Each structure stands twice: as C-alpha cells, then as structure tokens.
Amino acid sequence: MKKRIINIYSNDLPASENICRLLKEKLERSGFVVPGDFSHEAELLVCVGGDGATLEAINKYDFPKVPIIGINTGHLGFFQEINPDQLDEFISNYMAGKYRLQPLSTVQATVLSEDDTNIHKGLNEIVIKGWKSYSVHLNISIGGSFIERFSGDGITISTPAGSTAYNYSLGGSIIDPRLKALQVAPIAPMNTTAYRSFTSSILLPSDLSLEVVPEYTKSNQIYLINDGIETEYRNITSIKVEFSDSVVNLLRFETYDFWNKVKTKFL
C-alpha cells in the first residue's frame, strides 16, 4: 500500500511549533506519514503560521504543485483555512474528500542586466523600489507601448491573490481570484508640474506584460521584492513583469467563500 505523505511547514514561533507537533501526532495516528524534510512525493503541504509562513513555504519549495492548506497562528490569516482548534475537523474532512481546490495565478519578473538574466516569481506581488529612501524614476510600457515616466517610491504589480495585501494598503482594488488580471499600484507617486504619474492603480489583462526601464540618478541600485524577498540589482537594462505559468492550489473546505472571507477579515 502506497504511503500517504503530508509535508508540514511551520514558522519558528512557539505557538506554531506546538501546533506543528500536535498536528504531526494526529496525522500519524490517522495513517499519514509526516517526513522530517520536505518530500516531493507528498500529497499535501500544511503551512502553520500566518500568511507570511505560507508565502515563505511557497517560495522556499519553488511553487509546489501539491495542494496547500494553512493553519492560522498569525494575525490576519487570509490564506489560512484552519484555526488551531480545528485540527480534528480538518483531518476528518480531508480524509472524506470534503474540500475543493482554489487555483491562484502567480506573477513573474524577468530582470535583464548588463551581463545576466534573473527570474523572480511571487504569489502576491512584485515590488520595484529605489535604493534606500531615494525616489525612483521608471519608464513604464504596457504591451510594448510607452505609458508613463513614473516618479515616486516605486510600484507594486500584484495578482488577484495579492490584491488584499500590500496593494490594498496602497489603495488598490480587491480582485476576485477567479479573475486573471495584474494590478499595478503606485507607491507615493509624484504628481506635480515637474513629474506626472498615475495616482491610482491600473488593471492589465492576462495577455499583456509590463516593461519597466529604470532611470538612474543618485544611485544605480534598484530593489526588486517578490513576496517580501528582497533582491538588490545594479545596472538593470529592463524588467518584464507578466503572469507566470506556475499555479498555486490552496485547499479549501466546502464552506469557503472568497467574499465572505474578505468581509470577515476587513470589515
């Protein structure tokens, strides 16, 4: 009989580690195998912590194809489906097949520099910012057409899943994850007689890409941040941002409803 393997990822908070140990015991009593290290043969990945723990696991394990479910020991817990007191209910529903998958699109940035090419992916967003607290000037094109010379602190390019994260705090719109659109939101844009930038977010359909060409002034450094992971670059030629082929599948119980989740978390 084939082993049924479930991976568990936890942040290092004491509350999360305690839940992780308890869940491991309950799963093993139910006949599952919980390996000490990440197994590529697992059928499920359980993330214990907040939304940050889920994003860490997704990026650490290179956007795994197996379904992912979260246990919330953090604050907001928008991705998380289970509360710590629902472990038995979770295992029972999972074994009975009382769940469905929520596919989430991801975004990727292809960074071209003078001598290298790098790709960064994110479930929530890609952020492009200047060095330290300097403002940044970005020549932005959409679908090959020049749109604006942005000046300000930077921009975020978020997926529908990430529309409730950094994008929302910038005044961007919440987008139902069943839609496939990228949202570009400005961070502290300048809009004066000297600088003209969009001051609201804009939406892009799935078949259009965004190209960013930085203008260098006091510093030639640009920071690219994917799901909170920061990378410093110098002498970037261009950055192309578009949807990635990777899809993240969150496991949801039958009672899950996106807009009810929005209401309970934000209102």
C-alpha positions in Angstrom: 0.0 0.0 0.0 1.4 3.4 -1.0 2.3 5.7 1.8 0.3 8.9 2.1 2.8 11.6 2.8 1.9 15.1 4.1 4.5 17.8 4.5 4.3 20.4 7.3 6.0 23.8 7.2 6.0 26.0 10.3 7.4 29.3 11.3 9.6 29.4 14.4 7.0 31.0 16.8 6.3 28.8 19.9 2.6 28.7 19.2 3.2 27.5 15.7 5.7 24.8 16.7 3.3 23.5 19.3 0.5 23.2 16.7 3.0 21.6 14.3 3.9 18.8 16.9 0.2 18.2 17.7 -0.8 18.0 14.0 2.1 15.6 13.3 0.8 13.3 16.1 -2.8 13.4 14.9 -1.8 12.8 11.2 0.4 9.9 12.0 -2.4 8.3 14.2 -4.6 8.7 11.1 -2.2 6.7 9.0 -0.3 9.5 7.3 3.5 9.9 7.1 5.0 13.2 8.1 8.6 13.4 7.0 11.2 15.5 8.8 12.3 17.2 5.5 10.2 18.3 2.5 9.2 15.3 0.4 8.4 15.7 -3.3 6.1 12.6 -3.0 3.8 14.3 -0.6 0.1 14.8 -1.5 -0.4 17.9 0.6 1.6 20.8 2.2 0.3 22.2 5.5 1.7 25.6 6.5 1.4 26.6 10.2 1.7 30.3 10.9 0.3 33.4 9.3 0.1 34.4 5.6 3.8 35.1 5.8 4.5 31.4 6.6 2.5 30.3 3.6 4.3 32.7 1.3 7.7 31.6 2.7 6.9 27.9 2.1 5.6 28.5 -1.4 8.8 30.4 -2.4 11.1 28.1 -0.5 9.8 25.0 -2.2 9.6 26.7 -5.7 5.8 26.9 -6.1 5.0 23.2 -5.5 2.2 21.6 -7.5 0.7 19.8 -4.5 -2.3 21.4 -2.7 -1.5 23.7 0.2 -3.6 24.5 3.3 -2.8 26.8 6.2 -3.3 26.8 9.9 -3.6 30.3 11.3 -1.4 31.1 14.3 -0.7 34.6 13.0 -2.8 37.8 12.7 -4.9 38.2 9.5 -4.6 34.7 8.1 -6.2 35.5 4.7 -4.7 32.4 3.1 -5.1 30.2 6.1 -8.1 27.9 6.2 -7.9 26.3 9.6 -7.9 27.6 13.2 -5.7 25.8 15.7 -8.8 24.2 17.4 -10.0 22.6 14.1 -7.2 20.0 13.6 -9.5 17.0 14.0 -12.2 18.5 11.8 -9.5 19.2 9.1 -8.2 15.7 9.1 -11.7 14.2 9.0 -12.8 16.4 6.1 -9.6 15.8 4.2 -9.9 12.1 4.5 -13.5 12.2 3.4 -12.7 14.4 0.4 -14.8 17.3 1.6 -12.8 20.0 0.1 -12.0 21.7 -3.2 -9.0 23.4 -4.7 -8.7 27.2 -5.3 -6.2 27.8 -8.1 -4.2 31.0 -7.7 -2.2 32.7 -10.5 1.3 33.8 -9.9 3.4 36.7 -11.3 7.0 36.7 -12.5 9.6 39.4 -13.2 12.4 38.8 -15.7 15.3 41.1 -14.9 17.8 41.9 -17.6 21.0 43.5 -16.6 24.2 44.2 -18.5 25.5 40.7 -18.1 22.8 38.5 -16.6 19.1 37.5 -16.6 17.2 36.5 -13.5 13.6 35.5 -12.9 11.6 36.1 -9.7 8.2 34.7 -9.0 5.5 35.7 -6.5 2.1 34.6 -5.4 1.2 38.1 -4.0 3.2 40.6 -5.9 6.4 42.0 -7.4 7.6 45.3 -6.0 10.1 47.6 -7.7 11.6 50.3 -5.5 14.6 52.6 -5.4 17.7 52.5 -3.2 17.1 53.3 0.5 14.7 56.2 0.7 15.5 57.8 -2.7 12.7 58.3 -5.2 12.8 56.2 -8.3 12.1 57.1 -11.9 10.7 54.3 -14.0 9.8 54.3 -17.7 6.8 52.1 -17.9 5.4 50.4 -21.1 2.4 48.1 -21.4 2.2 45.6 -24.2 5.1 47.4 -25.9 3.5 50.9 -25.8 5.1 53.5 -23.6 2.7 54.7 -20.9 4.5 56.9 -18.4 7.7 58.0 -16.7 6.8 57.2 -13.1 8.4 59.1 -10.3 7.9 58.2 -6.7 8.8 55.5 -4.2 8.1 52.6 -6.5 5.3 50.4 -7.9 3.7 47.1 -7.0 2.4 44.6 -9.5 0.0 42.3 -7.8 -2.0 39.2 -8.6 -5.7 38.8 -7.6 -4.4 36.8 -4.6 -2.1 39.7 -3.6 -4.8 42.3 -4.2 -5.7 42.1 -0.5 -2.1 42.5 0.7 0.3 45.4 0.0 -1.8 46.5 -2.9 -4.8 47.0 -0.7 -2.8 49.2 1.8 -1.8 51.4 -1.2 -5.5 52.0 -2.1 -5.7 49.3 -4.8 -8.8 47.3 -5.5 -9.6 43.9 -4.2 -9.9 41.5 -7.1 -11.7 38.1 -7.0 -9.1 35.4 -7.6 -11.3 33.8 -10.2 -10.4 36.8 -12.5 -6.9 36.8 -14.1 -5.6 40.4 -14.1 -2.5 42.1 -12.9 -2.9 45.3 -10.9 -0.2 48.0 -10.9 -0.3 50.3 -7.9 1.9 53.3 -7.4 3.8 53.8 -4.1 3.8 57.5 -3.1 3.7 58.8 -6.7 4.8 62.4 -7.6 2.2 64.4 -9.4 3.4 68.0 -9.9 4.3 70.4 -12.7 7.7 68.6 -12.9 6.5 65.0 -12.5 3.3 63.3 -13.8 2.5 59.9 -12.6 -0.7 57.8 -12.3 -2.0 58.2 -8.8 -4.4 55.2 -8.8 -3.9 51.5 -9.7 -4.4 50.2 -13.2 -5.5 46.7 -14.3 -3.9 44.7 -17.0 -5.5 41.6 -18.8 -3.6 38.3 -18.7 -2.2 38.6 -22.2 -0.4 41.9 -21.5 3.0 42.4 -19.9 4.6 45.4 -18.2 8.1 46.5 -19.1 10.0 48.8 -16.7 13.2 50.6 -17.7 14.8 52.4 -14.7 16.4 55.8 -15.0 19.4 56.1 -12.7 20.2 59.3 -10.9 21.9 59.4 -7.5 22.1 55.6 -7.3 22.1 52.9 -9.9 20.6 50.4 -7.5 17.1 49.0 -7.8 15.3 46.7 -5.3 13.0 44.0 -6.6 10.9 42.3 -3.9 8.8 39.2 -4.6 6.5 38.2 -1.8 8.7 40.0 0.7 12.0 38.6 -0.6 14.3 41.5 -1.4 17.0 41.4 -4.1 19.3 44.3 -4.9 20.2 45.0 -8.5 22.6 47.3 -10.3 22.7 48.4 -13.9 19.3 46.9 -14.9 18.5 47.1 -18.6 14.8 46.3 -18.2 12.3 44.4 -16.1 9.5 42.5 -17.7 6.5 41.6 -15.4 3.8 39.1 -16.5 1.8 36.2 -15.3 3.9 33.1 -14.6 3.0 29.6 -15.7 3.1 28.4 -12.1 -0.3 27.9 -10.3 -0.7 27.6 -6.6 -3.6 25.4 -5.4 -5.0 26.2 -2.0 -7.1 23.6 -0.4 -10.4 25.0 0.8 -13.3 23.4 2.7 -16.7 23.2 1.1 -17.9 26.2 3.1 -15.2 28.6 1.8 -16.4 31.7 0.1 -13.9 34.4 -1.0 -16.1 37.4 -0.4 -17.2 36.2 3.0 -13.5 35.8 3.8 -13.0 39.4 2.7 -15.9 40.6 4.9 -14.7 38.8 8.0 -11.1 39.9 7.6 -11.5 43.5 6.6 -14.9 44.7 7.8 
